[in-house]
Amino acid sequence: MKRGWLAGAFSGLLLIGTWLPAHAELPLDGATLTSATPAPAASALGPLLNISQTLNNCGPASVAEVLDFYGIHKTQSDVQTVLRADGNAGGMAPFGIPGYMRSLGMSSLMGEGGSDAVIKGLVANGFPVIVSQWVSLSDHYGHYRPIQSYSDQRGVFVSSDPYLGQNHAISYDEFDTIWATSNNRFYVLYPPVKQPLLNSVLAASGWDPTNTYMADVAIQQARLNSGQGAPPGYTFRIGYSALAIAWDELQLGDVPAAQRALDYAAAHGTSRIQLGWISDEIRFRTQ
C-alpha cells in the first residue's frame, strides 16, 4: 500500500482567513481560553480515531481522523472526493483544504518551518496536528500523519498513523530528519472559536509566518532555477514549485506575485483543479 507522494511536495502556508484575523472564542468550561498553556514534559490528545488508509490516501485519512476529534464524522472516501478531486493517483495536494474546512464551519492553517516546540505546543493546548514527512528513515515516501501525543521521557512523538497504525512512535531525532524533507510542513484544522488560542500557541512556540513563507519562496525558487522543481525524493514537474511559490506569496500578501507564479504553474502543465484551489483563495483574500 502506497502512502501518497504529494504529501511532502507542496508549500504549506498560513491559510486565508484563519490565523491572522482573531475570531471571538466561546466559553469553555466557564472560561475563555486565549492564552497558551506551556507545553509540559508529556501530553496526549487521544487516542485519535485511527483510519487505515486506502491506496495513497494518507492525506484524506489524516484529515478525517482530525475532523472526527471535533465531532465531524467523515469517511476517508468523503474527504478524498473533495481533496483528491484532481484525480491524481499519487496522493493529496493540500490546496483544497481551506475551502473544504470553511464548508464544514472549520478553520485551517497550513504552516511550514515548524519545530518540535510548535508540535508540542499545539498538542498540549488541544490541537491535533498533521505533519508532512517521509514515512521513515528507511522509507523515503511522502506521508501525512496526525500527531496525537509526545513524551520527553521517551523522546517520541506518537501518531495515529493511517499507514503504520495506532500509537506509532517516532523518536525526536528521526522525526526531525524525516520532517525536514518537506520544510517542516504542518497542518492544523480547528473550530474558529479556537483562533485566539491558536494565535497564542504559535507565538509562544516562536513560529514566525513571515520568515517561514519568505524562506520557502527562496527554496522553491532555487528548485525552479535548477530545473529540479521538487524536493529530494520526489519527481514532480517544475509547475508544482511554481504553485508552491504562488501559495507562499499569497500568504505574504503579495497578490500580484502570487498570480504571476500561478500563471507560470499553469504554463507548465499544473492541474487545473489545483490551480483553481489557489485562484479561489486569491478571490477569498481580495473580495
C-alpha atoms as an extended CHARMM CRD file, in Angstrom:
* protein
*
       287  EXT
         1         1  MET       CA              0.0000000000        0.0000000000        0.0000000000  PROA      1               0.0000000000
         2         2  LYS       CA              1.4980000000        3.3150000000       -1.0190000000  PROA      2               0.0000000000
         3         3  ARG       CA              1.3130000000        6.4030000000        1.1400000000  PROA      3               0.0000000000
         4         4  GLY       CA              0.6370000000        9.4120000000       -1.0550000000  PROA      4               0.0000000000
         5         5  TRP       CA              3.6990000000       11.0820000000       -2.5480000000  PROA      5               0.0000000000
         6         6  LEU       CA              2.1300000000       14.5160000000       -2.8300000000  PROA      6               0.0000000000
         7         7  ALA       CA              2.2480000000       14.8490000000        0.9310000000  PROA      7               0.0000000000
         8         8  GLY       CA              5.6550000000       16.4640000000        1.1960000000  PROA      8               0.0000000000
         9         9  ALA       CA              5.8670000000       18.2510000000       -2.0870000000  PROA      9               0.0000000000
        10        10  PHE       CA              3.8840000000       21.3900000000       -1.6130000000  PROA      10              0.0000000000
        11        11  SER       CA              4.4860000000       24.5690000000        0.2530000000  PROA      11              0.0000000000
        12        12  GLY       CA              2.4520000000       24.7880000000        3.4570000000  PROA      12              0.0000000000
        13        13  LEU       CA              1.0660000000       28.1330000000        4.4280000000  PROA      13              0.0000000000
        14        14  LEU       CA             -0.9350000000       30.3060000000        6.6970000000  PROA      14              0.0000000000
        15        15  LEU       CA             -4.3420000000       29.8160000000        5.1640000000  PROA      15              0.0000000000
        16        16  ILE       CA             -6.6060000000       32.6220000000        4.1100000000  PROA      16              0.0000000000
        17        17  GLY       CA             -8.9160000000       33.9760000000        6.7970000000  PROA      17              0.0000000000
        18        18  THR       CA             -7.5400000000       31.7920000000        9.5640000000  PROA      18              0.0000000000
        19        19  TRP       CA             -4.5860000000       32.7650000000       11.7180000000  PROA      19              0.0000000000
        20        20  LEU       CA             -4.2840000000       36.4790000000       11.0130000000  PROA      20              0.0000000000
        21        21  PRO       CA             -7.7770000000       37.6580000000       11.9970000000  PROA      21              0.0000000000
        22        22  ALA       CA             -8.8630000000       36.8640000000       15.5560000000  PROA      22              0.0000000000
        23        23  HSD       CA            -12.3230000000       35.3630000000       15.9320000000  PROA      23              0.0000000000
        24        24  ALA       CA            -14.4010000000       35.5460000000       19.0850000000  PROA      24              0.0000000000
        25        25  GLU       CA            -13.9570000000       32.4970000000       21.2930000000  PROA      25              0.0000000000
        26        26  LEU       CA            -16.8390000000       30.7770000000       23.0360000000  PROA      26              0.0000000000
        27        27  PRO       CA            -16.5350000000       29.9540000000       26.7420000000  PROA      27              0.0000000000
        28        28  LEU       CA            -15.1270000000       26.5110000000       27.5150000000  PROA      28              0.0000000000
        29        29  ASP       CA            -15.9710000000       25.2160000000       30.9810000000  PROA      29              0.0000000000
        30        30  GLY       CA            -16.9680000000       28.6990000000       32.0430000000  PROA      30              0.0000000000
        31        31  ALA       CA            -13.7980000000       30.4000000000       30.8230000000  PROA      31              0.0000000000
        32        32  THR       CA            -12.4540000000       31.7340000000       27.5580000000  PROA      32              0.0000000000
        33        33  LEU       CA             -9.1420000000       30.1720000000       26.5690000000  PROA      33              0.0000000000
        34        34  THR       CA             -6.9970000000       32.6450000000       24.7040000000  PROA      34              0.0000000000
        35        35  SER       CA             -3.5590000000       32.0720000000       26.2270000000  PROA      35              0.0000000000
        36        36  ALA       CA             -1.3540000000       29.0740000000       25.5300000000  PROA      36              0.0000000000
        37        37  THR       CA             -0.5100000000       26.6720000000       28.3230000000  PROA      37              0.0000000000
        38        38  PRO       CA              3.2390000000       25.9570000000       28.4030000000  PROA      38              0.0000000000
        39        39  ALA       CA              3.9480000000       22.5080000000       26.9880000000  PROA      39              0.0000000000
        40        40  PRO       CA              4.6470000000       20.0030000000       29.7800000000  PROA      40              0.0000000000
        41        41  ALA       CA              7.0860000000       17.0950000000       29.5110000000  PROA      41              0.0000000000
        42        42  ALA       CA              4.3400000000       14.9080000000       28.0540000000  PROA      42              0.0000000000
        43        43  SER       CA              0.8490000000       15.4510000000       26.6680000000  PROA      43              0.0000000000
        44        44  ALA       CA             -1.7740000000       13.4030000000       24.8570000000  PROA      44              0.0000000000
        45        45  LEU       CA             -4.9810000000       14.2170000000       22.9910000000  PROA      45              0.0000000000
        46        46  GLY       CA             -6.4690000000       10.8950000000       22.3310000000  PROA      46              0.0000000000
        47        47  PRO       CA             -6.0480000000        8.4750000000       21.0340000000  PROA      47              0.0000000000
        48        48  LEU       CA             -7.4590000000        9.8520000000       17.8190000000  PROA      48              0.0000000000
        49        49  LEU       CA             -9.6390000000        7.6510000000       15.6870000000  PROA      49              0.0000000000
        50        50  ASN       CA             -7.3240000000        5.5210000000       13.5560000000  PROA      50              0.0000000000
        51        51  ILE       CA             -8.3370000000        5.1140000000        9.9110000000  PROA      51              0.0000000000
        52        52  SER       CA             -6.4400000000        2.6080000000        7.8180000000  PROA      52              0.0000000000
        53        53  GLN       CA             -5.7730000000        4.3620000000        4.5580000000  PROA      53              0.0000000000
        54        54  THR       CA             -6.6180000000        3.0760000000        1.1230000000  PROA      54              0.0000000000
        55        55  LEU       CA             -4.1600000000        3.4290000000       -1.7540000000  PROA      55              0.0000000000
        56        56  ASN       CA             -2.1730000000        6.6810000000       -1.4930000000  PROA      56              0.0000000000
        57        57  ASN       CA             -4.8880000000        8.1050000000        0.7470000000  PROA      57              0.0000000000
        58        58  CYS       CA             -2.9150000000        9.1100000000        3.8270000000  PROA      58              0.0000000000
        59        59  GLY       CA             -3.9730000000       12.7420000000        3.3590000000  PROA      59              0.0000000000
        60        60  PRO       CA             -7.7550000000       12.2570000000        3.3370000000  PROA      60              0.0000000000
        61        61  ALA       CA             -7.4800000000        9.6350000000        6.0970000000  PROA      61              0.0000000000
        62        62  SER       CA             -5.4780000000       12.0370000000        8.2790000000  PROA      62              0.0000000000
        63        63  VAL       CA             -7.9710000000       14.8470000000        7.6830000000  PROA      63              0.0000000000
        64        64  ALA       CA            -10.8700000000       12.5230000000        8.5480000000  PROA      64              0.0000000000
        65        65  GLU       CA             -9.1380000000       11.4770000000       11.7820000000  PROA      65              0.0000000000
        66        66  VAL       CA             -8.7410000000       15.0850000000       12.9120000000  PROA      66              0.0000000000
        67        67  LEU       CA            -12.2820000000       16.0460000000       11.9000000000  PROA      67              0.0000000000
        68        68  ASP       CA            -13.5710000000       13.1540000000       13.9980000000  PROA      68              0.0000000000
        69        69  PHE       CA            -11.7480000000       14.6290000000       17.0110000000  PROA      69              0.0000000000
        70        70  TYR       CA            -14.0230000000       17.6680000000       16.6620000000  PROA      70              0.0000000000
        71        71  GLY       CA            -17.1650000000       15.6180000000       16.1810000000  PROA      71              0.0000000000
        72        72  ILE       CA            -17.3240000000       15.9260000000       12.3830000000  PROA      72              0.0000000000
        73        73  HSD       CA            -17.5970000000       12.3910000000       11.0950000000  PROA      73              0.0000000000
        74        74  LYS       CA            -16.3760000000       11.8980000000        7.5300000000  PROA      74              0.0000000000
        75        75  THR       CA            -15.0420000000        8.7780000000        5.9000000000  PROA      75              0.0000000000
        76        76  GLN       CA            -11.7360000000        8.9500000000        4.0850000000  PROA      76              0.0000000000
        77        77  SER       CA            -13.7340000000        8.4720000000        0.8860000000  PROA      77              0.0000000000
        78        78  ASP       CA            -15.8270000000       11.5440000000        1.7320000000  PROA      78              0.0000000000
        79        79  VAL       CA            -12.6810000000       13.5970000000        2.1590000000  PROA      79              0.0000000000
        80        80  GLN       CA            -10.9840000000       12.0460000000       -0.8540000000  PROA      80              0.0000000000
        81        81  THR       CA            -13.8600000000       13.0930000000       -3.1020000000  PROA      81              0.0000000000
        82        82  VAL       CA            -13.0920000000       16.7280000000       -2.2960000000  PROA      82              0.0000000000
        83        83  LEU       CA             -9.3580000000       16.8400000000       -1.6260000000  PROA      83              0.0000000000
        84        84  ARG       CA             -8.3050000000       14.4600000000       -4.3950000000  PROA      84              0.0000000000
        85        85  ALA       CA            -10.7870000000       15.8350000000       -6.9000000000  PROA      85              0.0000000000
        86        86  ASP       CA             -7.8960000000       16.4460000000       -9.2740000000  PROA      86              0.0000000000
        87        87  GLY       CA             -7.7740000000       12.6730000000       -9.7520000000  PROA      87              0.0000000000
        88        88  ASN       CA             -4.0700000000       12.4460000000       -9.0070000000  PROA      88              0.0000000000
        89        89  ALA       CA             -3.2210000000        8.8150000000       -8.3760000000  PROA      89              0.0000000000
        90        90  GLY       CA             -0.1940000000        9.7450000000       -6.2890000000  PROA      90              0.0000000000
        91        91  GLY       CA             -1.9620000000       11.3570000000       -3.3590000000  PROA      91              0.0000000000
        92        92  MET       CA             -3.4770000000       14.5400000000       -1.9450000000  PROA      92              0.0000000000
        93        93  ALA       CA             -2.2970000000       18.0640000000       -2.6570000000  PROA      93              0.0000000000
        94        94  PRO       CA             -3.1690000000       20.3500000000        0.2600000000  PROA      94              0.0000000000
        95        95  PHE       CA             -4.5230000000       23.3620000000       -1.6100000000  PROA      95              0.0000000000
        96        96  GLY       CA             -8.1730000000       22.3340000000       -1.3340000000  PROA      96              0.0000000000
        97        97  ILE       CA             -8.0450000000       22.1250000000        2.4540000000  PROA      97              0.0000000000
        98        98  PRO       CA             -9.0150000000       25.7350000000        3.3190000000  PROA      98              0.0000000000
        99        99  GLY       CA            -12.1280000000       25.7940000000        1.1730000000  PROA      99              0.0000000000
       100       100  TYR       CA            -13.2000000000       22.3750000000        2.4010000000  PROA      100             0.0000000000
       101       101  MET       CA            -12.7430000000       23.3860000000        6.0230000000  PROA      101             0.0000000000
       102       102  ARG       CA            -14.7850000000       26.5330000000        5.5150000000  PROA      102             0.0000000000
       103       103  SER       CA            -17.5810000000       24.4300000000        4.0040000000  PROA      103             0.0000000000
       104       104  LEU       CA            -17.6430000000       22.4590000000        7.2710000000  PROA      104             0.0000000000
       105       105  GLY       CA            -17.6030000000       25.5240000000        9.5080000000  PROA      105             0.0000000000
       106       106  MET       CA            -13.9460000000       24.9200000000       10.3950000000  PROA      106             0.0000000000
       107       107  SER       CA            -10.7560000000       26.9250000000       10.0290000000  PROA      107             0.0000000000
       108       108  SER       CA             -7.3560000000       25.6900000000        8.9580000000  PROA      108             0.0000000000
       109       109  LEU       CA             -3.7230000000       26.5650000000        8.9950000000  PROA      109             0.0000000000
       110       110  MET       CA             -1.0330000000       25.0420000000        6.8330000000  PROA      110             0.0000000000
       111       111  GLY       CA              2.3430000000       26.0950000000        8.1150000000  PROA      111             0.0000000000
       112       112  GLU       CA              5.9100000000       25.4330000000        7.1900000000  PROA      112             0.0000000000
       113       113  GLY       CA              9.1290000000       25.9150000000        9.0620000000  PROA      113             0.0000000000
       114       114  GLY       CA              7.6220000000       24.1780000000       12.0690000000  PROA      114             0.0000000000
       115       115  SER       CA              9.5750000000       22.9140000000       15.0610000000  PROA      115             0.0000000000
       116       116  ASP       CA              9.2780000000       20.3860000000       17.8480000000  PROA      116             0.0000000000
       117       117  ALA       CA              8.1870000000       23.2600000000       20.0990000000  PROA      117             0.0000000000
       118       118  VAL       CA              5.3260000000       24.0850000000       17.7070000000  PROA      118             0.0000000000
       119       119  ILE       CA              4.1090000000       20.4750000000       17.6500000000  PROA      119             0.0000000000
       120       120  LYS       CA              4.3410000000       20.1210000000       21.4210000000  PROA      120             0.0000000000
       121       121  GLY       CA              2.6070000000       23.4430000000       21.9900000000  PROA      121             0.0000000000
       122       122  LEU       CA             -0.2540000000       22.5000000000       19.6920000000  PROA      122             0.0000000000
       123       123  VAL       CA             -0.8010000000       19.0720000000       21.2340000000  PROA      123             0.0000000000
       124       124  ALA       CA             -0.5240000000       20.4200000000       24.7790000000  PROA      124             0.0000000000
       125       125  ASN       CA             -3.2010000000       23.0050000000       24.0180000000  PROA      125             0.0000000000
       126       126  GLY       CA             -5.6650000000       20.6140000000       22.4210000000  PROA      126             0.0000000000
       127       127  PHE       CA             -4.8270000000       20.8500000000       18.7270000000  PROA      127             0.0000000000
       128       128  PRO       CA             -4.2080000000       17.6440000000       16.7610000000  PROA      128             0.0000000000
       129       129  VAL       CA             -1.6030000000       18.4610000000       14.1360000000  PROA      129             0.0000000000
       130       130  ILE       CA             -0.9200000000       16.7420000000       10.8110000000  PROA      130             0.0000000000
       131       131  VAL       CA              2.6830000000       16.7000000000        9.6180000000  PROA      131             0.0000000000
       132       132  SER       CA              4.0750000000       16.0650000000        6.1470000000  PROA      132             0.0000000000
       133       133  GLN       CA              7.2340000000       13.9580000000        6.1450000000  PROA      133             0.0000000000
       134       134  TRP       CA              8.7940000000       10.7370000000        4.9350000000  PROA      134             0.0000000000
       135       135  VAL       CA              7.3050000000        7.5040000000        6.2360000000  PROA      135             0.0000000000
       136       136  SER       CA             10.5810000000        6.7150000000        7.9990000000  PROA      136             0.0000000000
       137       137  LEU       CA             14.3470000000        6.9710000000        7.6540000000  PROA      137             0.0000000000
       138       138  SER       CA             14.2950000000        3.8220000000        5.5680000000  PROA      138             0.0000000000
       139       139  ASP       CA             11.1280000000        4.6030000000        3.5860000000  PROA      139             0.0000000000
       140       140  HSD       CA             11.5240000000        7.8530000000        1.6640000000  PROA      140             0.0000000000
       141       141  TYR       CA              7.9320000000        8.1980000000        0.5890000000  PROA      141             0.0000000000
       142       142  GLY       CA              5.9230000000       11.3480000000        1.2810000000  PROA      142             0.0000000000
       143       143  HSD       CA              3.3680000000       10.8090000000        4.0160000000  PROA      143             0.0000000000
       144       144  TYR       CA              0.7530000000       12.6650000000        6.0640000000  PROA      144             0.0000000000
       145       145  ARG       CA              0.2870000000       11.5980000000        9.6960000000  PROA      145             0.0000000000
       146       146  PRO       CA             -1.6200000000       13.1620000000       12.6180000000  PROA      146             0.0000000000
       147       147  ILE       CA              0.3190000000       13.6580000000       15.8530000000  PROA      147             0.0000000000
       148       148  GLN       CA             -1.6890000000       12.9350000000       18.9780000000  PROA      148             0.0000000000
       149       149  SER       CA              0.8810000000       12.8780000000       21.7970000000  PROA      149             0.0000000000
       150       150  TYR       CA              4.5100000000       13.2570000000       22.8060000000  PROA      150             0.0000000000
       151       151  SER       CA              6.7710000000       12.2970000000       25.6900000000  PROA      151             0.0000000000
       152       152  ASP       CA             10.0930000000       13.9040000000       26.5700000000  PROA      152             0.0000000000
       153       153  GLN       CA             10.9180000000       10.9820000000       28.8580000000  PROA      153             0.0000000000
       154       154  ARG       CA             10.5850000000        8.5380000000       25.9760000000  PROA      154             0.0000000000
       155       155  GLY       CA             11.8230000000       11.0880000000       23.4460000000  PROA      155             0.0000000000
       156       156  VAL       CA              8.9960000000       10.3840000000       20.9930000000  PROA      156             0.0000000000
       157       157  PHE       CA              6.0920000000       11.8600000000       19.0970000000  PROA      157             0.0000000000
       158       158  VAL       CA              3.1570000000        9.4690000000       18.7120000000  PROA      158             0.0000000000
       159       159  SER       CA              0.8830000000        9.3160000000       15.6840000000  PROA      159             0.0000000000
       160       160  SER       CA             -2.4580000000        7.7990000000       14.8420000000  PROA      160             0.0000000000
       161       161  ASP       CA             -0.8230000000        6.7720000000       11.5990000000  PROA      161             0.0000000000
       162       162  PRO       CA             -3.0720000000        5.8780000000        8.6410000000  PROA      162             0.0000000000
       163       163  TYR       CA             -0.3700000000        3.6080000000        7.2280000000  PROA      163             0.0000000000
       164       164  LEU       CA              1.5720000000        2.2900000000       10.2260000000  PROA      164             0.0000000000
       165       165  GLY       CA             -1.3010000000        2.0800000000       12.6870000000  PROA      165             0.0000000000
       166       166  GLN       CA             -2.4030000000        3.4580000000       16.0250000000  PROA      166             0.0000000000
       167       167  ASN       CA              0.1860000000        4.7000000000       18.5650000000  PROA      167             0.0000000000
       168       168  HSD       CA              3.0590000000        4.7470000000       16.0870000000  PROA      168             0.0000000000
       169       169  ALA       CA              6.0030000000        6.2510000000       17.9970000000  PROA      169             0.0000000000
       170       170  ILE       CA              8.7940000000        8.1720000000       16.2580000000  PROA      170             0.0000000000
       171       171  SER       CA             11.9240000000        9.2890000000       18.0780000000  PROA      171             0.0000000000
       172       172  TYR       CA             12.5570000000       13.0220000000       18.1540000000  PROA      172             0.0000000000
       173       173  ASP       CA             15.7470000000       12.6200000000       16.1260000000  PROA      173             0.0000000000
       174       174  GLU       CA             14.0690000000       10.5800000000       13.3960000000  PROA      174             0.0000000000
       175       175  PHE       CA             11.0270000000       12.8590000000       13.4130000000  PROA      175             0.0000000000
       176       176  ASP       CA             13.1660000000       15.9390000000       12.7860000000  PROA      176             0.0000000000
       177       177  THR       CA             15.1150000000       14.2660000000        9.9810000000  PROA      177             0.0000000000
       178       178  ILE       CA             12.1440000000       12.9450000000        8.0410000000  PROA      178             0.0000000000
       179       179  TRP       CA             10.1980000000       16.1710000000        8.6170000000  PROA      179             0.0000000000
       180       180  ALA       CA             12.9450000000       18.3840000000        7.2030000000  PROA      180             0.0000000000
       181       181  THR       CA             12.3490000000       16.8300000000        3.7710000000  PROA      181             0.0000000000
       182       182  SER       CA              9.0940000000       18.8470000000        3.4940000000  PROA      182             0.0000000000
       183       183  ASN       CA             10.4730000000       22.0580000000        5.0120000000  PROA      183             0.0000000000
       184       184  ASN       CA              8.7340000000       21.0660000000        8.2640000000  PROA      184             0.0000000000
       185       185  ARG       CA              5.1800000000       21.4340000000        6.9970000000  PROA      185             0.0000000000
       186       186  PHE       CA              2.2940000000       21.1070000000        9.4230000000  PROA      186             0.0000000000
       187       187  TYR       CA             -1.4770000000       21.3810000000        9.1490000000  PROA      187             0.0000000000
       188       188  VAL       CA             -3.9270000000       22.4200000000       11.8570000000  PROA      188             0.0000000000
       189       189  LEU       CA             -7.6860000000       22.0090000000       11.4630000000  PROA      189             0.0000000000
       190       190  TYR       CA             -9.7330000000       23.6600000000       14.1950000000  PROA      190             0.0000000000
       191       191  PRO       CA            -13.0260000000       25.3700000000       15.1030000000  PROA      191             0.0000000000
       192       192  PRO       CA            -12.9320000000       29.1600000000       14.5480000000  PROA      192             0.0000000000
       193       193  VAL       CA            -13.6350000000       29.7270000000       18.2570000000  PROA      193             0.0000000000
       194       194  LYS       CA            -10.1400000000       28.4210000000       18.9810000000  PROA      194             0.0000000000
       195       195  GLN       CA             -8.4720000000       31.1430000000       16.8960000000  PROA      195             0.0000000000
       196       196  PRO       CA             -7.1390000000       33.2750000000       19.7860000000  PROA      196             0.0000000000
       197       197  LEU       CA             -5.7260000000       30.1980000000       21.4910000000  PROA      197             0.0000000000
       198       198  LEU       CA             -4.0370000000       29.0530000000       18.2960000000  PROA      198             0.0000000000
       199       199  ASN       CA             -2.5350000000       32.5180000000       17.8300000000  PROA      199             0.0000000000
       200       200  SER       CA             -1.1270000000       32.3450000000       21.3430000000  PROA      200             0.0000000000
       201       201  VAL       CA              0.2850000000       28.8320000000       20.8820000000  PROA      201             0.0000000000
       202       202  LEU       CA              2.1030000000       29.7550000000       17.6890000000  PROA      202             0.0000000000
       203       203  ALA       CA              3.5100000000       32.9430000000       19.1560000000  PROA      203             0.0000000000
       204       204  ALA       CA              4.6660000000       31.1740000000       22.3060000000  PROA      204             0.0000000000
       205       205  SER       CA              6.3050000000       28.4660000000       20.1920000000  PROA      205             0.0000000000
       206       206  GLY       CA              8.3110000000       31.0360000000       18.2670000000  PROA      206             0.0000000000
       207       207  TRP       CA              6.7200000000       30.3900000000       14.8830000000  PROA      207             0.0000000000
       208       208  ASP       CA              7.1930000000       33.3670000000       12.5500000000  PROA      208             0.0000000000
       209       209  PRO       CA              4.9090000000       33.1030000000        9.4870000000  PROA      209             0.0000000000
       210       210  THR       CA              6.5550000000       35.9100000000        7.5330000000  PROA      210             0.0000000000
       211       211  ASN       CA             10.0360000000       34.4590000000        7.7980000000  PROA      211             0.0000000000
       212       212  THR       CA              8.9000000000       30.9060000000        7.0910000000  PROA      212             0.0000000000
       213       213  TYR       CA              6.9860000000       31.8100000000        3.9420000000  PROA      213             0.0000000000
       214       214  MET       CA              9.7980000000       34.0200000000        2.6850000000  PROA      214             0.0000000000
       215       215  ALA       CA             12.2430000000       31.1850000000        3.2860000000  PROA      215             0.0000000000
       216       216  ASP       CA             10.0810000000       28.7470000000        1.3670000000  PROA      216             0.0000000000
       217       217  VAL       CA              9.7820000000       31.1210000000       -1.5890000000  PROA      217             0.0000000000
       218       218  ALA       CA             13.5820000000       31.0870000000       -1.7500000000  PROA      218             0.0000000000
       219       219  ILE       CA             13.6810000000       27.2830000000       -1.5270000000  PROA      219             0.0000000000
       220       220  GLN       CA             11.0970000000       26.8120000000       -4.2500000000  PROA      220             0.0000000000
       221       221  GLN       CA             12.6870000000       29.4570000000       -6.4940000000  PROA      221             0.0000000000
       222       222  ALA       CA             16.0400000000       27.6950000000       -6.1840000000  PROA      222             0.0000000000
       223       223  ARG       CA             14.3820000000       24.4830000000       -7.3340000000  PROA      223             0.0000000000
       224       224  LEU       CA             12.9020000000       26.2520000000      -10.3060000000  PROA      224             0.0000000000
       225       225  ASN       CA             16.2500000000       27.8170000000      -11.1780000000  PROA      225             0.0000000000
       226       226  SER       CA             17.9640000000       24.4430000000      -11.0120000000  PROA      226             0.0000000000
       227       227  GLY       CA             15.2350000000       22.7750000000      -13.0400000000  PROA      227             0.0000000000
       228       228  GLN       CA             14.5970000000       20.3310000000      -10.2220000000  PROA      228             0.0000000000
       229       229  GLY       CA             11.1330000000       21.5490000000       -9.3580000000  PROA      229             0.0000000000
       230       230  ALA       CA             10.7370000000       19.2330000000       -6.3900000000  PROA      230             0.0000000000
       231       231  PRO       CA             12.3130000000       18.4350000000       -3.0190000000  PROA      231             0.0000000000
       232       232  PRO       CA             14.6760000000       15.4570000000       -2.7090000000  PROA      232             0.0000000000
       233       233  GLY       CA             12.8960000000       12.1400000000       -3.0720000000  PROA      233             0.0000000000
       234       234  TYR       CA             10.1700000000       13.4160000000       -5.3670000000  PROA      234             0.0000000000
       235       235  THR       CA              9.7540000000       13.5410000000       -9.1360000000  PROA      235             0.0000000000
       236       236  PHE       CA              7.4060000000       16.4290000000       -9.7770000000  PROA      236             0.0000000000
       237       237  ARG       CA              7.2210000000       18.7420000000      -12.7290000000  PROA      237             0.0000000000
       238       238  ILE       CA              8.5120000000       22.2920000000      -12.4260000000  PROA      238             0.0000000000
       239       239  GLY       CA              4.9530000000       23.6260000000      -12.2960000000  PROA      239             0.0000000000
       240       240  TYR       CA              4.4930000000       22.3430000000       -8.7620000000  PROA      240             0.0000000000
       241       241  SER       CA              7.2320000000       24.5090000000       -7.2980000000  PROA      241             0.0000000000
       242       242  ALA       CA              5.6950000000       27.4980000000       -9.0680000000  PROA      242             0.0000000000
       243       243  LEU       CA              2.3650000000       26.5630000000       -7.4980000000  PROA      243             0.0000000000
       244       244  ALA       CA              4.0380000000       26.4630000000       -4.0930000000  PROA      244             0.0000000000
       245       245  ILE       CA              5.5050000000       29.9270000000       -4.6660000000  PROA      245             0.0000000000
       246       246  ALA       CA              2.0620000000       31.2380000000       -5.5890000000  PROA      246             0.0000000000
       247       247  TRP       CA              0.7100000000       29.8630000000       -2.3290000000  PROA      247             0.0000000000
       248       248  ASP       CA              3.5340000000       31.3890000000       -0.2620000000  PROA      248             0.0000000000
       249       249  GLU       CA              3.2990000000       34.7900000000       -1.9140000000  PROA      249             0.0000000000
       250       250  LEU       CA             -0.4150000000       34.8880000000       -1.2010000000  PROA      250             0.0000000000
       251       251  GLN       CA              0.2690000000       34.3270000000        2.4800000000  PROA      251             0.0000000000
       252       252  LEU       CA              2.8090000000       37.1400000000        2.3990000000  PROA      252             0.0000000000
       253       253  GLY       CA              0.1360000000       39.4430000000        0.9810000000  PROA      253             0.0000000000
       254       254  ASP       CA              1.7130000000       39.8720000000       -2.4540000000  PROA      254             0.0000000000
       255       255  VAL       CA             -1.2250000000       39.0210000000       -4.6780000000  PROA      255             0.0000000000
       256       256  PRO       CA              0.4260000000       40.1030000000       -7.9700000000  PROA      256             0.0000000000
       257       257  ALA       CA              3.4330000000       37.8740000000       -7.2400000000  PROA      257             0.0000000000
       258       258  ALA       CA              1.0940000000       35.0190000000       -6.3750000000  PROA      258             0.0000000000
       259       259  GLN       CA             -0.7560000000       35.4590000000       -9.6570000000  PROA      259             0.0000000000
       260       260  ARG       CA              2.4760000000       35.5430000000      -11.6660000000  PROA      260             0.0000000000
       261       261  ALA       CA              3.6140000000       32.2910000000      -10.0830000000  PROA      261             0.0000000000
       262       262  LEU       CA              0.1860000000       30.7810000000      -10.6620000000  PROA      262             0.0000000000
       263       263  ASP       CA              0.3580000000       31.7300000000      -14.3270000000  PROA      263             0.0000000000
       264       264  TYR       CA              3.7990000000       30.1340000000      -14.5730000000  PROA      264             0.0000000000
       265       265  ALA       CA              2.4640000000       26.9480000000      -12.9660000000  PROA      265             0.0000000000
       266       266  ALA       CA             -0.4080000000       26.8960000000      -15.4430000000  PROA      266             0.0000000000
       267       267  ALA       CA              2.0320000000       27.2430000000      -18.3360000000  PROA      267             0.0000000000
       268       268  HSD       CA              3.9230000000       24.1900000000      -17.0750000000  PROA      268             0.0000000000
       269       269  GLY       CA              1.0080000000       21.7870000000      -17.0300000000  PROA      269             0.0000000000
       270       270  THR       CA             -0.1850000000       22.0170000000      -13.4340000000  PROA      270             0.0000000000
       271       271  SER       CA             -3.6090000000       20.5280000000      -12.7380000000  PROA      271             0.0000000000
       272       272  ARG       CA             -6.4620000000       22.9350000000      -13.4450000000  PROA      272             0.0000000000
       273       273  ILE       CA             -8.1790000000       21.8420000000      -10.2710000000  PROA      273             0.0000000000
       274       274  GLN       CA             -5.1180000000       22.6540000000       -8.1640000000  PROA      274             0.0000000000
       275       275  LEU       CA             -4.7670000000       25.9830000000       -9.9350000000  PROA      275             0.0000000000
       276       276  GLY       CA             -8.4370000000       26.5800000000       -9.1860000000  PROA      276             0.0000000000
       277       277  TRP       CA             -7.9530000000       25.9640000000       -5.4850000000  PROA      277             0.0000000000
       278       278  ILE       CA             -5.3660000000       28.7220000000       -5.2990000000  PROA      278             0.0000000000
       279       279  SER       CA             -7.3970000000       31.0120000000       -7.5550000000  PROA      279             0.0000000000
       280       280  ASP       CA            -10.2900000000       30.5550000000       -5.1590000000  PROA      280             0.0000000000
       281       281  GLU       CA             -8.0530000000       31.5670000000       -2.2610000000  PROA      281             0.0000000000
       282       282  ILE       CA             -6.9180000000       34.6630000000       -4.1370000000  PROA      282             0.0000000000
       283       283  ARG       CA            -10.5580000000       35.6580000000       -4.6500000000  PROA      283             0.0000000000
       284       284  PHE       CA            -11.3190000000       34.9240000000       -0.9990000000  PROA      284             0.0000000000
       285       285  ARG       CA             -8.4410000000       37.1360000000        0.1030000000  PROA      285             0.0000000000
       286       286  THR       CA             -9.2560000000       40.0320000000       -2.2030000000  PROA      286             0.0000000000
       287       287  GLN       CA            -13.0660000000       40.0820000000       -2.2070000000  PROA      287             0.0000000000
